[in-house]
Amino acid sequence: LFCGVQQRVVFGPWLGDVPIIVIGGFTLGKIFHDTGLGKRIGLVCVRAMGGSFTGTLFGICIAGAIIAPLVPSIMGKAAIICALGVSLCDALDFKAKSREATAIMLACLLTVASTKLCYLTGGADLVLGMALVDKILGIKTTWLEYAMYNFLPGMLYTFMSVGLVILLLPSKTEKAKMKANLLAKCQDIGAATAEQKRASYLMVITLLLLATDKFHGISTGIVLIVITFVTFLPGVKLMDGQRFSKINFAPLFFIMGCMAIGSAGGAPKVTDWLAAATLPYLHDLGSNMAGLAAYVLGAAVNFLLTPLAATTTMTSPLAELGKQMQVDARALYFSFQYGLDNYIFPYEYAVVLYFFSSGYILFKDMFKVLAIRMVASA
């Protein structure tokens, strides 16, 4: 208002892909949750790992990896995996805030958070940040290109995170007893319903369309909003007015509000000023040290801003910085996002707060795991 930035600039992000990606992602997350498909995938993966405590945690990890590209909403994934974690704790008779319950819920949390980084549609902040980087560089990073850069390091990061939980929070629970309880839980879910089968086919089609965007040229947002439309069609019937009305779309306005901050800040060249102020401190760093500095910046800014707000505020200056230093700005951005994914306190990230509010996590054990993870991730 005071700098004379026009409304069409401030609210320009509403015309991009981000809002329809959020709407589509939240809708698919609701389908995954309400049909029970997410819970089924989780229990099958856990059972396939042999029924031991370690196998259970890695089973959760594999289930999260399968669900990650299918549900383009971080909170949608959190709702599915958190429900699975609580179900497992109840089925295996693990009391809230016990070491075992804490380990299971932390494995669920870290699986959701870490696998998010593998895919461009892992979270709205990644879509937003990549769009800002692409704008600075004058390029277009496709869904498949992003996955090519991030799938392998993202999966290694995920298994490292869950491995830390296994290492730091071991359990002495008898394997035979755990396996019997787990099998009973798997039997309770019964055979796959017709609705779950339809949801499975739709998710596979969605994933194929997202993975081949470079060839058909249809943007991620258009793919997700068309799939959302298809879920209402007769014969598919995975979504209706009643179910759709129960989706909480309030975070959409928070996300777009953060994007508006970025648009308003970009118009008067605030990002150029931030880059100019930061460049002298990083000017002599090589690409590896610059990447490490970006990681540390992400981890540090987490204490003050949410990941989405931090992405909005810092991505453009970071991309400008990389451009001026002749370092690939995408590498700096990816490192920055890994930094943002490291936190210690629940208030730092809505997903952490969501899992912590389940009441199953003991803060002392969570703090230990997350603090060591922050150092190991660097």
Disulfide bonds with the S-S distance in Angstrom:
none
